[in-house]
Amino acid sequence: MIAANNPSLRSWISVPEESDFPIQNLPFGVFTTSGSTARVGTRIGDTVIDLSILAASGQLEVAGFTAEDFSQEFLNPMMKKGKEATRRLRQALSDLFSTENQAAATNESIQKALFAVNDVNMCMPVQIGDYTDFYSSKEHATNVGIMFRDPANALLPNWLWIPVGYHGRSSSVIISGQDIHRPKGQIKPDDNEPPIFAASRQVDFELEMGFITYDGKSLGDSISTTEAEDFIFGMCLFNDWSARDIQKWEYVPLGPFLAKNFASSISCWIVTLDALQPFAVESPEQDPAVLSYLAFEGKKSYDIQLEVGLTPENATEKIISNSNFKYMYWNMSQQLAHHTVNGCNVRCGDLMGSGTISGSTPDSFGSMLELAWKGTKPLAMNDGTERRFIQDGDTVTMRGFCQNAEVRIGFGEVKAKILPAK
Ligand code: CA
């Protein structure tokens, strides 16, 4: 077991009950305080900890880090040091903030590194080089296939053989809390008429999770399923915003383009794969048996409970979906092995989206398209209105956490509001 995951550990920093951020989490993010430049931090309870201040007073030397590693706009320089280094760092933080370290609790320079979460401004944590989006939930792919193509052949023939994916766009990946204008484009509301140029009428969310990579191997080399987790830094919540009417008209033959690249939102804190280890679970059984380069051993999926809330303007939030990351047919190790099997190189700070995470029951679907079944089953909001897709002024909030009898490791939330088209 990773020592920092020991469920009996407690911190001298107070942690509210039901917090996503006990001392066993220790996620990484980037923040500013008023008048300061960006720096790397971690979080325990409702306290954000400035790693540049800790390192400046020598507290992180033991892990091989200096203040310069953390006086940065992004986590990339820290991640560049690789998995062993960030694992040592998380252990050093665990040692520093554990109740067993009362000297640290009264150390003045450590006190200076602590900020109330309400006094900090969270920033985009990672400088994302490339963004790849997979399509790895069998239930989601089946639902979309039924609605858009042919119910009898909902899954395309390649789907059970390949972790299907496409290259997305990193420039429009944004942080939780940044609002989005409704996209415009070509839509074709009437099958018998030519397309029109208009604001999308079918803005949707996609409940996904993302993973962030360390530097991979050189161009030409591949990462095996056995090695894959050594190249994954951590995970975040991910809302891959989509415009279904633009998508429907444009996606054949090369896949989604403007329907997907107007915005994708990520949560502020990256939770390390190390912190998620106690929640590793078996993946769903795969039939037919996968090709050998996609075969894997052990528990490569994670039991992460997910929910989506929809809050109309001036109304209260309604929870419209409860799903779980463990439903994914293809796991992250398979995705990374497939991504690199042709020699494609991944780099430090790449983002891989899971694809929409739908469960088998209608209340666990991961998009409005599925929840309201292409507009035929509108969802009732708390203010008496109905939703088929996302309306102007609506806020979508996704949350995710792992929980067992001993510990809860969470991701906080990713949220954004849809503003009227510009
Ligand atoms: Ca997606």
Residues whose N, C-alpha, C, O or C-beta is under 5 A from the ligand:
A	BS01	CA	D133 F134 E206 D240 G355 T356
